[in-house]
Amino acid sequence: MHVLVLNAGSSSLKFALDRGADAPRWRGEIEPLFQNPRFRAGDGRNHHEAELPRGAGHREAVDFLLDWLDAEGLATDLAAAGHRVVHGGPDLNRPARVD
């Protein structure tokens, strides 16, 4: 079972796909959003790059990433997805689960 972790910043979408102990972990990014975003991903052996349409934002970046994962056969057995949140100011100043 695979786990997808997203980190959406103000001008980028970063990701990691953990596919278990015996499979390489994919990591990548799409940046700079809202300008000329470029997709880059690798697992230590393989590397992929692509350009997204000029001005593409977060929604287009997530759609592109999910389509790419599916096309590469990496979306099978996706058990969970999460988003790394680093916002919160003085109210959330340590790890917290937000439902």
Buried (B, 14 or more C-beta within 10 A) or exposed (E): EBBBBBBBEEBBBBBBBBBEEEEBEBBBBBBEBBEEBEBBBBBEEEEEEEEBEEEBEBEBBBEBBBEBBEEEEBBEEBEEEEEEEEEEEEEEEEEEEEE
